[in-house]
Amino acid sequence: MKYGFYITFLIALCLFVGCRKEQHEQIREFSAEDFKAWKVSEYMLNSARIRSEIHRLSAQKGIRMYADAFTRNYYNRHGAFLWIDRMGAGSRADTLLSWLAQTPALGLKKSSFHVDEITADLEKLRRLRFSPDESINTVAARVEFNLTQAYLRYVCGQRFGYVNPYTCFNRLERTDTTRNAPYRRLFDIPTETATDSFVHVALQQIRQERFTNFLTGIQPTHPVYRRLLQAYQSGSDTLIQSQKLLVNLERSRWRTPQPSGKYVWVNIAGFTLTAVNEEQEEILRMRVCGGDLRHKTPLLYSLIDRVEFNPYWIIPTSIIKREIAPRHAGSSTYFERNRIRILNKATGEEMDPTELSAAQLKSGKYTLRQDRGEGNSLGRMIFRFPNNFSVFLHDTNNRSAFTRKIRAISHGCVRVERPLDLAIFLMNEPQPDVIDRMRIAIDLPPLTAQGRQEQQDPDRKKISVYPFSPTIPVFIHYYTVYPSPNGALETFPDSYGYDEVLQQKLNAF
């Protein structure tokens, strides 16, 4: 038995050594050439084929949102692949997808960010399961292009807005009905927009450790955005249509100057003016009238530098050409009734209306000026601020207009219901004697004994202008849903049809 055990052991040892030797010899004989037989062409990534497919996708999908131009430019310049490598697609794709999946809660469509398509293609790429009519390079190209397009849409949209208000509103209406007439400028608020430098930084973040922090940092911070988003997500404001909330959410994404301190906020959609003094915690609200549908009040930002009393009205050339010259040329009755004088610009001479034809009035050689005081179309007070439209806040001789619900009746200026109250509110330290001088200038009784005494002085000089120092920011915006001073959301009619325009833009991508 003992010898049988040893014999068995020796046989086993020989077999083991032989197998190890054979196995060692087999491994040693493999070379790089042997591995070529293991390659499967269907699963090989080819950068040239991927780039070719990306260019085809870029041309096919076109530019539906302004951010798409950045995606196209990046790949046209042969930018490095951002999401895929020789191992497929990494975890950054999953991180982005988790953010994009939440876009419906922001009032956006998942389809705008290719969420379902990217999810399906990632599954194919990672499991190497492709349909008969596609290859790994086709799928990889879709993953790379769609992730970049979705990412830039999201970060540009959340940071600057999905619609560029400059291109949206300043290519909306032409100045007249002729085919090649220039567009009317309707939006002139300084607004941050996506730039090449921002996109460069955004693309760099994709492979950084703080990728998630970047996505957090580009979210809107506007208090109005948070209030509207809260209403949309909670559904608590059931009387407000969700579509109305969504277009106003978009407005609140735009990076425009933010009001603070003492300022004037005009909401043309609501035909309301709110003056705010944050330091004193004071608010003054009043109704206003805005431009009619043919003369929409432009949306703008400026600084009120003064209020003038009993101003002349220098009639704009557009009104002369469209209304006065065709209808009233040669009529002394019209000019006398409205206290309008015609002045020769070259000489300053006052002209006889009956001697001038419509063509002469349109020539630009004459100034039409309405006399100061009662009956002047600007009323008794006007708040001046620099702008590109000759638009101002002013009084009016038509007080009944403020009783209307829709107060779109002017040629573009903003008519103010209580101009004297606004002037006093905007003063740094309202002094009774100054207030009395303002009241006397517009034929209101003074409030103090000193004021009454001054009113009786035949040699007194009426106040004609009061400068504001520092100047007062004025914002003319258009919101059809906006928080009131107590935080409740107010809704207003879409008199200018801007909601519909924005909705169409948001639905287009």
GUSE-349325 format. One line per field, with one value per residue (C-alpha): x, y, z. Coordinates in steps of 0.1 Angstrom, whole numbers, plus 5000, padded with zeros to 4 digits. Layout:
! residues N
xx = c(X, ...);
yy = c(Y, ...);
zz = c(Z, ...);
***
This chain:
! residues 509
xx = c(5000, 5029, 5046, 5012, 5008, 5042, 5037, 5003, 5019, 5048, 5024, 5002, 5032, 5045, 5011, 5009, 5043, 5035, 5003, 5020, 5047, 5023, 5002, 5033, 5044, 5009, 5008, 5043, 5035, 5006, 5015, 4997, 4988, 4969, 4945, 4935, 4913, 4894, 4884, 4848, 4844, 4808, 4820, 4850, 4848, 4861, 4866, 4864, 4830, 4817, 4827, 4811, 4778, 4779, 4782, 4753, 4732, 4741, 4729, 4698, 4686, 4695, 4693, 4661, 4674, 4702, 4724, 4724, 4747, 4773, 4770, 4774, 4804, 4821, 4820, 4827, 4860, 4867, 4864, 4874, 4847, 4832, 4811, 4825, 4859, 4873, 4854, 4821, 4802, 4812, 4793, 4791, 4764, 4744, 4749, 4736, 4707, 4696, 4693, 4676, 4650, 4638, 4631, 4593, 4593, 4607, 4579, 4601, 4598, 4621, 4620, 4638, 4668, 4666, 4662, 4645, 4667, 4699, 4688, 4680, 4713, 4734, 4718, 4726, 4762, 4768, 4753, 4765, 4731, 4723, 4695, 4704, 4703, 4727, 4763, 4783, 4796, 4762, 4750, 4781, 4777, 4741, 4751, 4780, 4760, 4727, 4744, 4763, 4733, 4711, 4737, 4743, 4705, 4701, 4730, 4724, 4687, 4688, 4715, 4703, 4668, 4658, 4646, 4668, 4645, 4665, 4660, 4625, 4610, 4632, 4623, 4586, 4571, 4581, 4578, 4553, 4536, 4563, 4582, 4617, 4607, 4630, 4619, 4605, 4626, 4605, 4631, 4660, 4668, 4704, 4704, 4733, 4734, 4754, 4788, 4816, 4835, 4807, 4802, 4840, 4838, 4807, 4823, 4854, 4833, 4821, 4853, 4858, 4851, 4829, 4805, 4775, 4784, 4785, 4750, 4738, 4754, 4737, 4702, 4681, 4683, 4656, 4630, 4602, 4615, 4614, 4579, 4565, 4582, 4567, 4533, 4538, 4552, 4526, 4496, 4483, 4474, 4447, 4432, 4464, 4468, 4500, 4510, 4507, 4531, 4555, 4560, 4565, 4590, 4609, 4609, 4622, 4652, 4665, 4695, 4684, 4693, 4676, 4656, 4669, 4669, 4646, 4632, 4602, 4587, 4562, 4544, 4529, 4509, 4492, 4492, 4505, 4533, 4550, 4575, 4595, 4618, 4633, 4652, 4620, 4599, 4575, 4555, 4534, 4512, 4491, 4475, 4492, 4483, 4507, 4511, 4484, 4489, 4503, 4526, 4536, 4555, 4591, 4605, 4635, 4657, 4670, 4675, 4650, 4671, 4644, 4608, 4597, 4566, 4544, 4565, 4561, 4551, 4574, 4553, 4572, 4579, 4560, 4528, 4532, 4536, 4509, 4482, 4485, 4498, 4473, 4443, 4449, 4473, 4460, 4434, 4439, 4410, 4428, 4461, 4443, 4421, 4450, 4473, 4499, 4524, 4544, 4580, 4605, 4636, 4660, 4647, 4625, 4597, 4562, 4543, 4507, 4491, 4470, 4501, 4517, 4507, 4509, 4541, 4557, 4547, 4562, 4595, 4612, 4618, 4592, 4588, 4552, 4551, 4521, 4519, 4525, 4499, 4463, 4453, 4488, 4490, 4519, 4498, 4515, 4545, 4569, 4596, 4627, 4652, 4676, 4663, 4662, 4625, 4616, 4594, 4588, 4565, 4541, 4508, 4479, 4450, 4427, 4420, 4391, 4416, 4426, 4391, 4396, 4406, 4428, 4447, 4467, 4459, 4491, 4517, 4542, 4548, 4535, 4508, 4509, 4477, 4493, 4524, 4527, 4526, 4553, 4575, 4572, 4579, 4611, 4625, 4653, 4638, 4605, 4605, 4571, 4582, 4594, 4562, 4542, 4562, 4554, 4517, 4516, 4533, 4505, 4477, 4470, 4466, 4497, 4495, 4514, 4511, 4545, 4533, 4501, 4521, 4545, 4515, 4504, 4538, 4536, 4574, 4576, 4594, 4575, 4595, 4601, 4624, 4633, 4665, 4668, 4701, 4709, 4690, 4661, 4662, 4631, 4621, 4595, 4587, 4559, 4547, 4512, 4518, 4537, 4538, 4521, 4539, 4522, 4535, 4502, 4504, 4484, 4474, 4470, 4457, 4482, 4473, 4504, 4502, 4538, 4528, 4518, 4551, 4571, 4551, 4557, 4595, 4596, 4576, 4599, 4628);
yy = c(5000, 5023, 5018, 5023, 5057, 5068, 5056, 5074, 5106, 5106, 5100, 5130, 5152, 5144, 5152, 5185, 5196, 5186, 5206, 5236, 5234, 5230, 5259, 5281, 5273, 5282, 5316, 5325, 5318, 5345, 5378, 5411, 5396, 5369, 5395, 5409, 5379, 5387, 5422, 5426, 5455, 5461, 5471, 5493, 5531, 5551, 5588, 5598, 5580, 5595, 5631, 5625, 5614, 5644, 5668, 5651, 5654, 5690, 5698, 5677, 5692, 5728, 5756, 5757, 5776, 5802, 5778, 5753, 5776, 5771, 5733, 5735, 5758, 5736, 5705, 5724, 5734, 5697, 5701, 5671, 5646, 5656, 5626, 5595, 5579, 5544, 5529, 5544, 5571, 5580, 5589, 5626, 5617, 5601, 5632, 5655, 5632, 5633, 5671, 5671, 5646, 5673, 5699, 5693, 5706, 5739, 5740, 5727, 5697, 5667, 5662, 5696, 5680, 5646, 5629, 5597, 5594, 5598, 5573, 5547, 5553, 5550, 5517, 5505, 5518, 5501, 5468, 5468, 5461, 5479, 5476, 5462, 5497, 5514, 5509, 5517, 5548, 5560, 5556, 5571, 5601, 5606, 5603, 5628, 5654, 5651, 5654, 5685, 5701, 5693, 5706, 5739, 5744, 5738, 5759, 5788, 5787, 5785, 5811, 5836, 5825, 5801, 5830, 5860, 5890, 5912, 5890, 5880, 5915, 5936, 5915, 5913, 5943, 5965, 6002, 6002, 5978, 5979, 5946, 5959, 5984, 5983, 5965, 5985, 5983, 5972, 5959, 5980, 5966, 5958, 5920, 5895, 5870, 5837, 5844, 5822, 5828, 5815, 5784, 5778, 5777, 5756, 5730, 5729, 5720, 5687, 5668, 5687, 5674, 5704, 5697, 5694, 5727, 5744, 5732, 5745, 5778, 5787, 5784, 5817, 5837, 5863, 5864, 5867, 5835, 5816, 5829, 5820, 5786, 5779, 5786, 5764, 5735, 5736, 5743, 5764, 5793, 5774, 5805, 5812, 5792, 5772, 5785, 5820, 5811, 5795, 5825, 5847, 5822, 5827, 5865, 5862, 5841, 5871, 5887, 5923, 5951, 5943, 5970, 5980, 6010, 6037, 6030, 6031, 5999, 6002, 5970, 5978, 5946, 5956, 5994, 6000, 6020, 6010, 6034, 6018, 6032, 6001, 6020, 6037, 6006, 6028, 6019, 6041, 6025, 6041, 6034, 6044, 6044, 6029, 6028, 6014, 5984, 6005, 6025, 5999, 6013, 6000, 5979, 5997, 6007, 6042, 6067, 6096, 6127, 6154, 6164, 6194, 6215, 6229, 6215, 6222, 6192, 6189, 6167, 6137, 6135, 6102, 6118, 6147, 6124, 6098, 6119, 6157, 6164, 6141, 6152, 6188, 6205, 6240, 6240, 6270, 6258, 6225, 6243, 6270, 6247, 6225, 6255, 6241, 6265, 6258, 6270, 6272, 6253, 6274, 6309, 6302, 6321, 6311, 6300, 6304, 6269, 6279, 6286, 6251, 6220, 6184, 6178, 6209, 6197, 6163, 6178, 6180, 6217, 6227, 6221, 6216, 6227, 6226, 6255, 6249, 6247, 6235, 6213, 6203, 6166, 6161, 6176, 6197, 6175, 6152, 6129, 6129, 6101, 6092, 6067, 6059, 6064, 6099, 6080, 6095, 6094, 6123, 6138, 6140, 6162, 6132, 6121, 6098, 6074, 6060, 6046, 6021, 5985, 5983, 6015, 6011, 6045, 6065, 6070, 6051, 6074, 6064, 6086, 6087, 6090, 6110, 6127, 6152, 6123, 6105, 6136, 6140, 6103, 6104, 6135, 6127, 6150, 6165, 6201, 6218, 6250, 6230, 6210, 6243, 6256, 6225, 6229, 6265, 6257, 6234, 6257, 6237, 6257, 6257, 6239, 6263, 6299, 6306, 6291, 6311, 6343, 6333, 6326, 6363, 6377, 6390, 6388, 6351, 6328, 6295, 6263, 6248, 6218, 6198, 6176, 6143, 6136, 6108, 6098, 6073, 6039, 6034, 5999, 5995, 5958, 5935, 5907, 5892, 5875, 5893, 5894, 5923, 5941, 5916, 5886, 5875, 5869, 5893, 5885, 5909, 5907, 5901, 5933, 5933, 5895, 5890, 5859, 5841, 5851, 5837, 5805, 5799, 5804, 5780, 5754, 5756, 5736);
zz = c(5000, 5009, 4975, 4957, 4974, 4963, 4928, 4926, 4940, 4914, 4885, 4897, 4901, 4866, 4851, 4870, 4859, 4824, 4824, 4838, 4812, 4784, 4797, 4801, 4766, 4752, 4770, 4759, 4723, 4722, 4705, 4696, 4662, 4679, 4696, 4662, 4657, 4688, 4675, 4664, 4639, 4649, 4684, 4674, 4680, 4651, 4658, 4621, 4617, 4649, 4638, 4604, 4620, 4644, 4615, 4598, 4631, 4634, 4599, 4603, 4636, 4627, 4652, 4672, 4702, 4702, 4723, 4694, 4675, 4702, 4699, 4661, 4663, 4688, 4667, 4635, 4651, 4658, 4695, 4716, 4725, 4758, 4769, 4752, 4751, 4742, 4771, 4761, 4781, 4817, 4848, 4838, 4813, 4842, 4863, 4836, 4828, 4865, 4862, 4828, 4841, 4865, 4838, 4837, 4873, 4858, 4832, 4804, 4781, 4786, 4748, 4744, 4762, 4744, 4778, 4765, 4734, 4754, 4780, 4753, 4735, 4767, 4773, 4738, 4741, 4775, 4766, 4730, 4717, 4685, 4660, 4625, 4609, 4633, 4644, 4676, 4660, 4651, 4686, 4701, 4679, 4690, 4727, 4723, 4702, 4721, 4755, 4744, 4728, 4758, 4782, 4765, 4761, 4798, 4812, 4788, 4794, 4831, 4833, 4807, 4796, 4768, 4746, 4738, 4743, 4720, 4690, 4700, 4704, 4682, 4651, 4659, 4641, 4612, 4613, 4585, 4561, 4534, 4529, 4537, 4564, 4594, 4625, 4654, 4685, 4714, 4739, 4752, 4787, 4793, 4794, 4799, 4772, 4766, 4751, 4737, 4769, 4790, 4768, 4770, 4808, 4808, 4785, 4807, 4837, 4822, 4832, 4864, 4899, 4907, 4877, 4900, 4917, 4883, 4875, 4908, 4903, 4870, 4884, 4884, 4917, 4909, 4938, 4913, 4896, 4929, 4937, 4902, 4903, 4937, 4924, 4893, 4913, 4941, 4919, 4947, 4925, 4907, 4891, 4872, 4840, 4840, 4806, 4819, 4847, 4823, 4801, 4831, 4845, 4813, 4817, 4853, 4839, 4819, 4835, 4836, 4861, 4894, 4913, 4948, 4971, 4956, 4922, 4899, 4885, 4856, 4845, 4811, 4810, 4842, 4834, 4870, 4885, 4918, 4934, 4961, 4988, 5004, 5031, 5044, 5036, 5016, 4985, 4962, 4936, 4909, 4875, 4843, 4806, 4780, 4743, 4721, 4698, 4670, 4693, 4720, 4749, 4746, 4775, 4789, 4818, 4826, 4853, 4860, 4864, 4867, 4867, 4846, 4852, 4824, 4796, 4759, 4738, 4708, 4685, 4672, 4635, 4633, 4646, 4622, 4592, 4601, 4617, 4616, 4581, 4562, 4583, 4594, 4570, 4562, 4590, 4613, 4635, 4644, 4653, 4673, 4692, 4702, 4708, 4684, 4668, 4637, 4639, 4611, 4623, 4604, 4615, 4645, 4628, 4636, 4604, 4594, 4592, 4562, 4542, 4546, 4527, 4540, 4521, 4537, 4572, 4564, 4551, 4584, 4581, 4607, 4645, 4658, 4694, 4717, 4743, 4779, 4806, 4808, 4778, 4770, 4760, 4784, 4812, 4838, 4847, 4829, 4843, 4821, 4816, 4788, 4763, 4726, 4720, 4734, 4759, 4793, 4823, 4823, 4834, 4810, 4802, 4798, 4834, 4824, 4807, 4841, 4847, 4818, 4824, 4794, 4793, 4760, 4745, 4741, 4714, 4736, 4766, 4800, 4814, 4852, 4873, 4903, 4890, 4920, 4945, 4925, 4924, 4962, 4968, 4948, 4966, 4991, 5018, 5008, 5020, 5025, 5008, 4977, 4976, 4977, 4948, 4928, 4937, 4927, 4894, 4884, 4898, 4930, 4963, 4986, 5019, 5041, 5051, 5035, 5004, 5003, 5008, 4980, 4957, 4961, 4952, 4916, 4912, 4922, 4898, 4893, 4896, 4862, 4870, 4900, 4896, 4914, 4929, 4929, 4898, 4902, 4884, 4863, 4849, 4822, 4820, 4808, 4832, 4830, 4863, 4890, 4928, 4945, 4974, 4998, 4979, 4963, 4926, 4904, 4868, 4839, 4804, 4776, 4758, 4735, 4727, 4741, 4760, 4728, 4712, 4741, 4742, 4705, 4710, 4740, 4721, 4691, 4705);
***
